[in-house]
Amino acid sequence: MRCDPLHGPGGRPDDKPDGRTAILLPSGFVLDLLAPDATGLPITDIALCLASQPRWGGAARPWYSVAEHCVMVSKLVPQRLAYAALLHDCEEFLGDWPSPVKVMLGRAYVKERLLPVKQALRRRFGFDDDDPAIKHADLVGMATELRDLLPPAWIEWGHLPPPHAERIVPVGPERAYTLFLERYEQLRHLATAP
């Protein structure tokens, strides 16, 4: 919801969203997480936040963003799925929790709590990322990041497919922001009607 910062969408100073449950985004857009309505949310907010979020809890070196990951995944799927793949992690503008944290908290619980936000984003941007090919590409991306950006470790990664042949060269947050928006412009014709 975009609103006058002093008087809110209803024009009354007491009509403010609760700062404990609403997220303020770079453009001034406010998203109430308890009743998410992403109507009017600019893609630039998503791009900037994803470009600012590190993958792997910040452990990847050089530093690597969720935006870069999304661009890579969008290139690993058939063209008809590329737009949805680009946006598959768009709810992670709230933060990219590493998978082990999600498992510790309960994957189903985390997914259930974030589902209203994800659905609001799906409606706003017109995509459906619930396709096995996107999930597989996401795991290929994870395997590629593991190979290229993380140290060797005594951890079982048997659930991951082989990495992509092309090596990752991180570009940093400013360039990741631009690459994400460029890819969005290339693919937005594939959006579905909300």
TIRO-2110 file (N, C-alpha, C; in Angstrom, 1 decimal):
// TIRO-2110
0.9, -1.2, 0.0, N, 1, A
0.0, 0.0, 0.0, CA, 1, A
0.9, 1.2, 0.0, C, 1, A
0.7, 2.1, -1.0, N, 2, A
1.5, 3.3, -1.0, CA, 2, A
0.6, 4.4, -0.4, C, 2, A
1.2, 5.2, 0.4, N, 3, A
0.3, 6.2, 1.1, CA, 3, A
1.1, 7.4, 1.5, C, 3, A
0.4, 8.4, 1.8, N, 4, A
1.0, 9.7, 2.3, CA, 4, A
1.6, 9.3, 3.6, C, 4, A
3.0, 9.5, 3.7, N, 5, A
3.7, 9.1, 4.9, CA, 5, A
3.2, 9.7, 6.2, C, 5, A
2.5, 10.8, 6.2, N, 6, A
2.0, 11.4, 7.4, CA, 6, A
0.5, 11.1, 7.7, C, 6, A
-0.3, 10.8, 6.7, N, 7, A
-1.7, 10.7, 6.9, CA, 7, A
-2.3, 9.4, 6.4, C, 7, A
-1.5, 8.5, 5.8, N, 8, A
-2.0, 7.2, 5.5, CA, 8, A
-3.0, 7.2, 4.3, C, 8, A
-3.4, 6.0, 3.8, N, 9, A
-4.3, 5.9, 2.6, CA, 9, A
-5.7, 6.5, 2.9, C, 9, A
-6.1, 6.5, 4.1, N, 10, A
-7.4, 7.0, 4.5, CA, 10, A
-7.4, 8.5, 4.8, C, 10, A
-6.2, 9.1, 4.8, N, 11, A
-6.1, 10.5, 5.1, CA, 11, A
-6.1, 10.9, 6.5, C, 11, A
-6.2, 9.8, 7.4, N, 12, A
-6.2, 10.1, 8.8, CA, 12, A
-4.9, 9.7, 9.5, C, 12, A
-4.4, 10.5, 10.4, N, 13, A
-3.1, 10.1, 11.0, CA, 13, A
-3.2, 8.9, 11.9, C, 13, A
-4.4, 8.5, 12.4, N, 14, A
-4.6, 7.3, 13.2, CA, 14, A
-4.8, 6.0, 12.4, C, 14, A
-4.7, 6.1, 11.1, N, 15, A
-4.9, 5.0, 10.2, CA, 15, A
-3.6, 4.3, 9.8, C, 15, A
-2.6, 4.4, 10.6, N, 16, A
-1.3, 3.9, 10.3, CA, 16, A
-1.2, 2.3, 10.5, C, 16, A
-0.5, 1.6, 9.6, N, 17, A
-0.2, 0.2, 9.8, CA, 17, A
0.7, 0.1, 11.1, C, 17, A
0.6, -1.0, 11.7, N, 18, A
1.4, -1.3, 12.9, CA, 18, A
2.8, -1.6, 12.5, C, 18, A
3.8, -0.9, 12.9, N, 19, A
5.2, -1.1, 12.6, CA, 19, A
5.8, -2.4, 13.0, C, 19, A
5.1, -3.1, 13.9, N, 20, A
5.5, -4.4, 14.3, CA, 20, A
5.1, -5.5, 13.4, C, 20, A
4.2, -5.2, 12.5, N, 21, A
3.7, -6.3, 11.5, CA, 21, A
3.7, -5.8, 10.1, C, 21, A
4.2, -4.6, 9.8, N, 22, A
4.2, -4.0, 8.5, CA, 22, A
5.7, -3.7, 8.1, C, 22, A
6.0, -4.0, 6.8, N, 23, A
7.3, -3.8, 6.3, CA, 23, A
7.3, -2.5, 5.5, C, 23, A
8.3, -1.6, 5.7, N, 24, A
8.5, -0.4, 4.9, CA, 24, A
9.5, -0.7, 3.9, C, 24, A
9.2, -0.6, 2.6, N, 25, A
10.1, -0.9, 1.5, CA, 25, A
10.8, 0.4, 1.0, C, 25, A
11.8, 0.2, 0.2, N, 26, A
12.6, 1.4, -0.3, CA, 26, A
11.8, 2.5, -0.9, C, 26, A
10.7, 2.2, -1.6, N, 27, A
10.0, 3.2, -2.3, CA, 27, A
9.0, 3.9, -1.4, C, 27, A
8.9, 3.4, -0.2, N, 28, A
7.9, 4.0, 0.7, CA, 28, A
6.6, 3.1, 0.8, C, 28, A
6.6, 2.0, -0.1, N, 29, A
5.5, 1.1, 0.0, CA, 29, A
5.4, 0.4, 1.3, C, 29, A
4.3, 0.2, 1.9, N, 30, A
4.1, -0.5, 3.2, CA, 30, A
3.3, -1.8, 2.9, C, 30, A
3.9, -2.9, 3.3, N, 31, A
3.2, -4.2, 3.2, CA, 31, A
2.9, -4.7, 4.6, C, 31, A
1.6, -4.8, 4.9, N, 32, A
1.2, -5.4, 6.1, CA, 32, A
1.3, -6.9, 6.0, C, 32, A
2.1, -7.5, 6.8, N, 33, A
2.4, -8.9, 6.7, CA, 33, A
1.2, -9.8, 7.2, C, 33, A
0.4, -9.2, 8.1, N, 34, A
-0.8, -10.0, 8.6, CA, 34, A
-1.9, -10.0, 7.6, C, 34, A
-2.0, -9.0, 6.7, N, 35, A
-3.0, -8.9, 5.7, CA, 35, A
-2.4, -8.4, 4.4, C, 35, A
-1.5, -9.2, 3.8, N, 36, A
-0.7, -8.6, 2.7, CA, 36, A
-1.5, -8.3, 1.4, C, 36, A
-1.3, -7.1, 0.9, N, 37, A
-1.9, -6.7, -0.3, CA, 37, A
-0.7, -6.0, -1.1, C, 37, A
-0.2, -6.6, -2.1, N, 38, A
1.0, -6.1, -2.8, CA, 38, A
0.6, -5.3, -4.0, C, 38, A
-0.7, -4.9, -4.2, N, 39, A
-1.2, -4.1, -5.3, CA, 39, A
-0.4, -2.8, -5.3, C, 39, A
0.3, -2.6, -6.5, N, 40, A
1.1, -1.4, -6.6, CA, 40, A
2.5, -1.5, -6.2, C, 40, A
2.9, -2.6, -5.6, N, 41, A
4.3, -2.8, -5.1, CA, 41, A
5.2, -2.7, -6.3, C, 41, A
6.2, -1.8, -6.4, N, 42, A
7.1, -1.7, -7.5, CA, 42, A
8.1, -2.9, -7.5, C, 42, A
8.4, -3.4, -8.7, N, 43, A
9.4, -4.4, -8.8, CA, 43, A
10.7, -3.9, -8.4, C, 43, A
11.0, -2.7, -8.4, N, 44, A
12.3, -2.1, -8.0, CA, 44, A
12.5, -2.4, -6.5, C, 44, A
11.4, -2.4, -5.7, N, 45, A
11.6, -2.7, -4.3, CA, 45, A
12.0, -4.2, -4.1, C, 45, A
11.4, -5.1, -4.9, N, 46, A
11.8, -6.5, -4.8, CA, 46, A
13.3, -6.6, -5.3, C, 46, A
13.6, -6.0, -6.4, N, 47, A
14.9, -6.1, -6.9, CA, 47, A
16.0, -5.6, -6.0, C, 47, A
15.7, -4.4, -5.4, N, 48, A
16.7, -3.8, -4.5, CA, 48, A
16.9, -4.7, -3.2, C, 48, A
15.8, -5.2, -2.7, N, 49, A
15.9, -6.0, -1.5, CA, 49, A
16.6, -7.3, -1.7, C, 49, A
16.2, -8.0, -2.9, N, 50, A
16.9, -9.3, -3.2, CA, 50, A
18.4, -9.1, -3.5, C, 50, A
18.7, -7.9, -4.1, N, 51, A
20.1, -7.7, -4.4, CA, 51, A
20.9, -7.4, -3.1, C, 51, A
20.2, -7.0, -2.1, N, 52, A
20.8, -6.7, -0.8, CA, 52, A
20.9, -7.9, 0.2, C, 52, A
20.2, -9.0, -0.2, N, 53, A
20.1, -10.2, 0.7, CA, 53, A
21.2, -11.2, 0.2, C, 53, A
22.1, -11.6, 1.1, N, 54, A
23.1, -12.6, 0.8, CA, 54, A
22.5, -14.0, 0.8, C, 54, A
23.0, -14.8, -0.1, N, 55, A
22.7, -16.2, -0.1, CA, 55, A
23.5, -16.9, 1.0, C, 55, A
23.1, -18.0, 1.5, N, 56, A
23.9, -18.9, 2.4, CA, 56, A
24.2, -18.1, 3.7, C, 56, A
23.2, -17.3, 4.1, N, 57, A
23.4, -16.6, 5.4, CA, 57, A
24.6, -15.7, 5.4, C, 57, A
25.1, -15.3, 4.2, N, 58, A
26.2, -14.4, 4.1, CA, 58, A
27.6, -15.2, 4.1, C, 58, A
27.5, -16.5, 4.1, N, 59, A
28.8, -17.3, 4.1, CA, 59, A
29.4, -17.4, 2.7, C, 59, A
28.7, -17.2, 1.6, N, 60, A
29.2, -17.3, 0.3, CA, 60, A
30.3, -16.2, 0.1, C, 60, A
31.4, -16.6, -0.5, N, 61, A
32.5, -15.7, -0.9, CA, 61, A
33.0, -15.9, -2.3, C, 61, A
33.1, -14.9, -3.1, N, 62, A
32.7, -13.6, -2.8, CA, 62, A
31.2, -13.5, -2.5, C, 62, A
30.8, -12.3, -1.9, N, 63, A
29.4, -12.1, -1.6, CA, 63, A
28.5, -12.3, -2.7, C, 63, A
27.4, -13.0, -2.5, N, 64, A
26.5, -13.4, -3.6, CA, 64, A
25.1, -13.2, -3.1, C, 64, A
24.2, -12.5, -4.0, N, 65, A
22.9, -12.1, -3.5, CA, 65, A
21.8, -13.1, -4.0, C, 65, A
20.6, -13.0, -3.4, N, 66, A
19.5, -13.7, -3.8, CA, 66, A
19.0, -13.3, -5.2, C, 66, A
19.2, -12.0, -5.6, N, 67, A
18.9, -11.5, -6.9, CA, 67, A
19.7, -12.3, -8.0, C, 67, A
21.0, -12.5, -7.7, N, 68, A
21.8, -13.2, -8.7, CA, 68, A
21.4, -14.6, -8.8, C, 68, A
21.0, -15.2, -7.6, N, 69, A
20.5, -16.6, -7.6, CA, 69, A
19.3, -16.7, -8.5, C, 69, A
18.3, -15.7, -8.3, N, 70, A
17.1, -15.8, -9.1, CA, 70, A
17.3, -15.6, -10.6, C, 70, A
18.2, -14.8, -11.0, N, 71, A
18.6, -14.6, -12.4, CA, 71, A
19.1, -15.9, -12.9, C, 71, A
20.0, -16.6, -12.2, N, 72, A
20.6, -17.9, -12.6, CA, 72, A
19.5, -18.9, -12.8, C, 72, A
18.6, -19.0, -11.8, N, 73, A
17.5, -20.1, -11.9, CA, 73, A
16.7, -19.8, -13.1, C, 73, A
16.4, -18.5, -13.4, N, 74, A
15.5, -18.2, -14.5, CA, 74, A
16.2, -18.7, -15.8, C, 74, A
17.5, -18.8, -15.9, N, 75, A
18.1, -19.3, -17.1, CA, 75, A
18.3, -20.8, -17.1, C, 75, A
17.9, -21.5, -16.1, N, 76, A
18.1, -22.9, -16.0, CA, 76, A
16.8, -23.7, -16.3, C, 76, A
15.7, -23.0, -16.6, N, 77, A
14.4, -23.6, -16.8, CA, 77, A
14.0, -23.3, -18.3, C, 77, A
13.0, -24.1, -18.8, N, 78, A
12.5, -23.8, -20.1, CA, 78, A
12.0, -22.3, -20.1, C, 78, A
12.0, -21.7, -21.3, N, 79, A
11.7, -20.3, -21.4, CA, 79, A
10.3, -20.0, -20.9, C, 79, A
9.3, -20.9, -21.0, N, 80, A
8.0, -20.6, -20.6, CA, 80, A
7.9, -20.5, -19.1, C, 80, A
8.9, -21.0, -18.3, N, 81, A
8.9, -20.9, -16.9, CA, 81, A
9.9, -19.9, -16.3, C, 81, A
10.6, -19.2, -17.2, N, 82, A
11.7, -18.3, -16.8, CA, 82, A
11.2, -17.1, -15.9, C, 82, A
10.1, -16.6, -16.3, N, 83, A
9.6, -15.4, -15.5, CA, 83, A
9.2, -15.9, -14.0, C, 83, A
8.5, -17.0, -13.9, N, 84, A
8.2, -17.6, -12.6, CA, 84, A
9.5, -17.9, -11.8, C, 84, A
10.4, -18.5, -12.6, N, 85, A
11.7, -18.9, -11.9, CA, 85, A
12.4, -17.6, -11.4, C, 85, A
12.4, -16.5, -12.2, N, 86, A
13.0, -15.3, -11.7, CA, 86, A
12.4, -14.8, -10.4, C, 86, A
11.1, -15.0, -10.2, N, 87, A
10.4, -14.5, -9.1, CA, 87, A
10.2, -15.6, -8.0, C, 87, A
10.8, -16.7, -8.2, N, 88, A
10.5, -17.9, -7.2, CA, 88, A
10.9, -17.6, -5.8, C, 88, A
11.9, -16.7, -5.6, N, 89, A
12.3, -16.4, -4.2, CA, 89, A
11.9, -14.9, -3.8, C, 89, A
10.9, -14.3, -4.5, N, 90, A
10.7, -12.9, -4.3, CA, 90, A
10.2, -12.6, -2.9, C, 90, A
9.7, -13.5, -2.1, N, 91, A
9.3, -13.3, -0.8, CA, 91, A
10.5, -13.2, 0.2, C, 91, A
11.6, -13.5, -0.4, N, 92, A
12.9, -13.4, 0.4, CA, 92, A
13.4, -12.0, 0.5, C, 92, A
12.6, -11.0, 0.0, N, 93, A
12.9, -9.6, 0.4, CA, 93, A
12.8, -9.5, 1.9, C, 93, A
12.1, -10.4, 2.5, N, 94, A
11.9, -10.4, 4.0, CA, 94, A
13.2, -10.9, 4.7, C, 94, A
14.0, -11.6, 3.9, N, 95, A
15.3, -12.2, 4.4, CA, 95, A
15.4, -13.6, 3.9, C, 95, A
16.6, -14.0, 3.6, N, 96, A
16.8, -15.3, 3.0, CA, 96, A
17.4, -16.2, 4.1, C, 96, A
16.5, -17.0, 4.7, N, 97, A
16.9, -17.9, 5.7, CA, 97, A
17.6, -19.2, 5.1, C, 97, A
18.7, -19.6, 5.5, N, 98, A
19.3, -20.8, 5.0, CA, 98, A
18.4, -22.0, 5.2, C, 98, A
18.4, -22.9, 4.3, N, 99, A
17.6, -24.1, 4.4, CA, 99, A
17.7, -24.8, 5.8, C, 99, A
18.9, -25.0, 6.4, N, 100, A
18.9, -25.6, 7.7, CA, 100, A
18.1, -24.9, 8.8, C, 100, A
18.0, -23.6, 8.7, N, 101, A
17.2, -22.8, 9.6, CA, 101, A
15.7, -23.1, 9.4, C, 101, A
15.3, -23.2, 8.2, N, 102, A
13.9, -23.5, 7.9, CA, 102, A
13.6, -25.0, 8.4, C, 102, A
14.5, -25.9, 8.2, N, 103, A
14.3, -27.2, 8.7, CA, 103, A
14.2, -27.2, 10.2, C, 103, A
15.1, -26.5, 10.9, N, 104, A
15.0, -26.4, 12.4, CA, 104, A
13.7, -25.8, 12.9, C, 104, A
13.2, -24.8, 12.2, N, 105, A
11.9, -24.2, 12.6, CA, 105, A
10.7, -25.0, 12.2, C, 105, A
10.9, -25.8, 11.2, N, 106, A
9.8, -26.6, 10.6, CA, 106, A
9.5, -26.0, 9.2, C, 106, A
9.9, -26.7, 8.2, N, 107, A
9.7, -26.2, 6.8, CA, 107, A
8.2, -25.9, 6.5, C, 107, A
7.4, -26.8, 6.9, N, 108, A
5.9, -26.6, 6.7, CA, 108, A
5.4, -25.4, 7.4, C, 108, A
5.9, -25.2, 8.7, N, 109, A
5.5, -24.0, 9.4, CA, 109, A
5.9, -22.7, 8.8, C, 109, A
7.2, -22.7, 8.4, N, 110, A
7.7, -21.5, 7.7, CA, 110, A
7.0, -21.2, 6.4, C, 110, A
6.8, -22.2, 5.6, N, 111, A
6.0, -22.1, 4.4, CA, 111, A
4.6, -21.6, 4.6, C, 111, A
4.0, -22.1, 5.6, N, 112, A
2.6, -21.7, 5.9, CA, 112, A
2.5, -20.3, 6.3, C, 112, A
3.4, -19.9, 7.2, N, 113, A
3.4, -18.5, 7.7, CA, 113, A
3.7, -17.5, 6.6, C, 113, A
4.6, -17.8, 5.6, N, 114, A
4.9, -16.9, 4.5, CA, 114, A
4.0, -17.0, 3.3, C, 114, A
3.1, -18.0, 3.3, N, 115, A
2.2, -18.2, 2.2, CA, 115, A
1.4, -17.0, 1.8, C, 115, A
0.7, -16.3, 2.8, N, 116, A
-0.1, -15.2, 2.4, CA, 116, A
0.8, -14.1, 1.7, C, 116, A
2.0, -13.9, 2.1, N, 117, A
2.9, -12.9, 1.4, CA, 117, A
3.2, -13.4, 0.0, C, 117, A
3.6, -14.7, -0.1, N, 118, A
3.9, -15.3, -1.4, CA, 118, A
2.7, -15.2, -2.3, C, 118, A
1.5, -15.5, -1.8, N, 119, A
0.3, -15.4, -2.7, CA, 119, A
0.0, -13.9, -3.1, C, 119, A
0.2, -13.0, -2.2, N, 120, A
0.1, -11.6, -2.6, CA, 120, A
1.1, -11.2, -3.7, C, 120, A
2.3, -11.7, -3.6, N, 121, A
3.3, -11.4, -4.6, CA, 121, A
3.0, -12.1, -5.9, C, 121, A
2.5, -13.3, -5.9, N, 122, A
2.1, -14.0, -7.1, CA, 122, A
1.0, -13.3, -7.8, C, 122, A
0.0, -12.8, -7.0, N, 123, A
-1.1, -12.0, -7.7, CA, 123, A
-0.6, -10.7, -8.3, C, 123, A
0.3, -10.0, -7.5, N, 124, A
0.8, -8.7, -8.0, CA, 124, A
1.6, -8.8, -9.3, C, 124, A
2.5, -9.8, -9.3, N, 125, A
3.4, -9.9, -10.5, CA, 125, A
2.9, -11.0, -11.5, C, 125, A
1.9, -11.7, -11.2, N, 126, A
1.4, -12.7, -12.2, CA, 126, A
2.3, -13.8, -12.5, C, 126, A
2.6, -14.6, -11.5, N, 127, A
3.4, -15.8, -11.8, CA, 127, A
3.0, -17.0, -10.9, C, 127, A
3.3, -18.2, -11.3, N, 128, A
3.1, -19.4, -10.5, CA, 128, A
4.4, -20.2, -10.6, C, 128, A
5.1, -20.2, -9.5, N, 129, A
6.4, -20.9, -9.4, CA, 129, A
6.3, -22.3, -8.8, C, 129, A
5.1, -22.8, -8.8, N, 130, A
4.9, -24.2, -8.2, CA, 130, A
5.0, -25.2, -9.3, C, 130, A
6.3, -25.4, -9.9, N, 131, A
6.5, -26.3, -11.0, CA, 131, A
7.8, -27.1, -10.6, C, 131, A
7.8, -28.4, -10.7, N, 132, A
9.0, -29.2, -10.4, CA, 132, A
10.2, -28.8, -11.1, C, 132, A
10.1, -28.3, -12.3, N, 133, A
11.3, -27.8, -13.1, CA, 133, A
12.0, -26.6, -12.4, C, 133, A
11.2, -25.7, -11.8, N, 134, A
11.7, -24.6, -11.1, CA, 134, A
12.4, -25.1, -9.8, C, 134, A
11.8, -26.0, -9.1, N, 135, A
12.4, -26.5, -7.9, CA, 135, A
13.7, -27.2, -8.2, C, 135, A
13.7, -28.0, -9.3, N, 136, A
15.0, -28.6, -9.7, CA, 136, A
16.1, -27.6, -10.0, C, 136, A
15.7, -26.6, -10.8, N, 137, A
16.7, -25.5, -11.2, CA, 137, A
17.2, -24.8, -9.9, C, 137, A
16.3, -24.6, -8.9, N, 138, A
16.7, -24.0, -7.7, CA, 138, A
17.8, -24.8, -7.0, C, 138, A
17.6, -26.1, -7.0, N, 139, A
18.6, -27.1, -6.4, CA, 139, A
19.9, -27.1, -7.2, C, 139, A
19.8, -27.0, -8.5, N, 140, A
21.0, -26.9, -9.4, CA, 140, A
21.7, -25.6, -9.0, C, 140, A
21.0, -24.6, -8.9, N, 141, A
21.6, -23.3, -8.4, CA, 141, A
22.3, -23.4, -7.1, C, 141, A
21.7, -24.1, -6.2, N, 142, A
22.3, -24.3, -4.9, CA, 142, A
23.6, -25.1, -5.0, C, 142, A
23.5, -26.2, -5.8, N, 143, A
24.7, -27.0, -6.0, CA, 143, A
25.8, -26.3, -6.6, C, 143, A
25.5, -25.4, -7.6, N, 144, A
26.5, -24.6, -8.2, CA, 144, A
27.1, -23.6, -7.3, C, 144, A
26.3, -22.9, -6.5, N, 145, A
26.8, -22.0, -5.5, CA, 145, A
27.7, -22.7, -4.5, C, 145, A
27.3, -23.9, -4.1, N, 146, A
28.1, -24.7, -3.1, CA, 146, A
29.5, -25.0, -3.7, C, 146, A
29.5, -25.4, -5.0, N, 147, A
30.8, -25.6, -5.7, CA, 147, A
31.7, -24.4, -5.8, C, 147, A
31.0, -23.3, -6.2, N, 148, A
31.8, -22.1, -6.6, CA, 148, A
32.1, -21.1, -5.5, C, 148, A
31.2, -21.1, -4.4, N, 149, A
31.2, -19.9, -3.5, CA, 149, A
31.4, -20.3, -2.0, C, 149, A
31.4, -21.6, -1.7, N, 150, A
31.5, -22.0, -0.3, CA, 150, A
32.7, -22.9, -0.1, C, 150, A
33.3, -23.0, 1.1, N, 151, A
34.4, -23.8, 1.3, CA, 151, A
34.1, -25.3, 1.3, C, 151, A
35.0, -26.2, 1.0, N, 152, A
34.7, -27.6, 1.2, CA, 152, A
34.3, -27.9, 2.6, C, 152, A
33.4, -28.8, 2.8, N, 153, A
32.9, -29.1, 4.2, CA, 153, A
32.5, -30.6, 4.3, C, 153, A
32.6, -31.1, 5.5, N, 154, A
32.3, -32.5, 5.7, CA, 154, A
30.8, -32.5, 6.0, C, 154, A
30.0, -32.4, 4.9, N, 155, A
28.5, -32.4, 5.0, CA, 155, A
28.0, -33.2, 3.9, C, 155, A
27.0, -33.9, 4.1, N, 156, A
26.3, -34.7, 3.1, CA, 156, A
25.4, -33.9, 2.2, C, 156, A
25.7, -33.8, 1.0, N, 157, A
24.8, -33.0, 0.1, CA, 157, A
24.1, -33.8, -1.0, C, 157, A
23.9, -35.1, -0.6, N, 158, A
23.3, -36.0, -1.6, CA, 158, A
22.0, -35.7, -2.2, C, 158, A
21.3, -34.8, -1.5, N, 159, A
19.9, -34.4, -2.0, CA, 159, A
20.0, -33.4, -3.2, C, 159, A
21.2, -32.9, -3.5, N, 160, A
21.4, -32.0, -4.6, CA, 160, A
21.8, -32.6, -5.9, C, 160, A
21.2, -32.1, -7.0, N, 161, A
21.7, -32.6, -8.3, CA, 161, A
23.1, -32.1, -8.6, C, 161, A
23.6, -32.5, -9.7, N, 162, A
24.9, -32.0, -10.1, CA, 162, A
24.8, -30.5, -10.4, C, 162, A
25.9, -29.7, -10.2, N, 163, A
25.9, -28.3, -10.4, CA, 163, A
25.9, -28.0, -12.0, C, 163, A
25.6, -26.8, -12.3, N, 164, A
25.6, -26.3, -13.7, CA, 164, A
27.0, -26.2, -14.1, C, 164, A
27.3, -26.4, -15.4, N, 165, A
28.7, -26.4, -15.9, CA, 165, A
29.3, -25.0, -15.8, C, 165, A
28.5, -24.0, -16.0, N, 166, A
29.0, -22.6, -16.0, CA, 166, A
29.3, -22.2, -14.6, C, 166, A
30.5, -21.6, -14.4, N, 167, A
30.9, -21.1, -13.0, CA, 167, A
30.2, -19.8, -12.7, C, 167, A
30.0, -19.6, -11.4, N, 168, A
29.4, -18.3, -10.9, CA, 168, A
30.5, -17.3, -10.7, C, 168, A
30.3, -16.1, -11.2, N, 169, A
31.2, -15.0, -10.9, CA, 169, A
30.3, -13.9, -10.3, C, 169, A
30.3, -13.8, -9.0, N, 170, A
29.4, -12.8, -8.3, CA, 170, A
29.7, -11.3, -8.8, C, 170, A
28.6, -10.5, -8.9, N, 171, A
28.7, -9.2, -9.4, CA, 171, A
28.5, -8.1, -8.4, C, 171, A
28.1, -8.4, -7.2, N, 172, A
27.9, -7.4, -6.1, CA, 172, A
26.4, -6.9, -6.2, C, 172, A
26.0, -6.2, -5.2, N, 173, A
24.6, -5.8, -5.0, CA, 173, A
24.1, -4.8, -6.1, C, 173, A
24.9, -3.8, -6.5, N, 174, A
24.4, -2.8, -7.4, CA, 174, A
24.2, -3.4, -8.8, C, 174, A
25.2, -4.2, -9.3, N, 175, A
25.0, -4.9, -10.6, CA, 175, A
23.9, -6.0, -10.5, C, 175, A
23.8, -6.7, -9.4, N, 176, A
22.7, -7.7, -9.2, CA, 176, A
21.4, -7.0, -9.4, C, 176, A
21.2, -5.9, -8.8, N, 177, A
19.9, -5.1, -8.9, CA, 177, A
19.6, -4.8, -10.4, C, 177, A
20.6, -4.3, -11.1, N, 178, A
20.4, -4.0, -12.5, CA, 178, A
20.1, -5.3, -13.3, C, 178, A
20.9, -6.4, -13.1, N, 179, A
20.7, -7.6, -13.8, CA, 179, A
19.3, -8.2, -13.6, C, 179, A
18.8, -8.1, -12.3, N, 180, A
17.5, -8.6, -12.0, CA, 180, A
16.4, -7.8, -12.8, C, 180, A
16.5, -6.5, -12.7, N, 181, A
15.5, -5.7, -13.4, CA, 181, A
15.6, -5.9, -14.9, C, 181, A
16.8, -6.0, -15.5, N, 182, A
16.9, -6.3, -16.9, CA, 182, A
16.2, -7.6, -17.3, C, 182, A
16.5, -8.6, -16.5, N, 183, A
15.9, -10.0, -16.7, CA, 183, A
14.3, -9.9, -16.6, C, 183, A
13.9, -9.1, -15.6, N, 184, A
12.5, -8.9, -15.4, CA, 184, A
11.8, -8.3, -16.7, C, 184, A
12.5, -7.3, -17.2, N, 185, A
12.0, -6.6, -18.4, CA, 185, A
11.9, -7.6, -19.6, C, 185, A
13.0, -8.4, -19.7, N, 186, A
13.0, -9.4, -20.8, CA, 186, A
11.9, -10.4, -20.7, C, 186, A
11.5, -10.8, -19.5, N, 187, A
10.5, -11.9, -19.3, CA, 187, A
9.1, -11.5, -18.9, C, 187, A
8.9, -10.2, -18.6, N, 188, A
7.5, -9.9, -18.0, CA, 188, A
6.4, -10.1, -19.0, C, 188, A
6.7, -10.3, -20.2, N, 189, A
5.6, -10.7, -21.2, CA, 189, A
5.0, -12.0, -20.9, C, 189, A
5.8, -12.8, -20.1, N, 190, A
5.3, -14.2, -19.7, CA, 190, A
4.4, -14.2, -18.4, C, 190, A
4.2, -13.0, -17.9, N, 191, A
3.3, -12.9, -16.7, CA, 191, A
1.9, -13.3, -17.0, C, 191, A
1.3, -13.9, -16.1, N, 192, A
-0.1, -14.3, -16.2, CA, 192, A
-1.0, -13.2, -15.6, C, 192, A
-2.2, -13.1, -16.1, N, 193, A
-3.1, -12.1, -15.5, CA, 193, A
-3.4, -12.4, -14.1, C, 193, A
-3.4, -11.4, -13.2, N, 194, A
-3.6, -11.6, -11.8, CA, 194, A
-5.1, -12.1, -11.5, C, 194, A
END
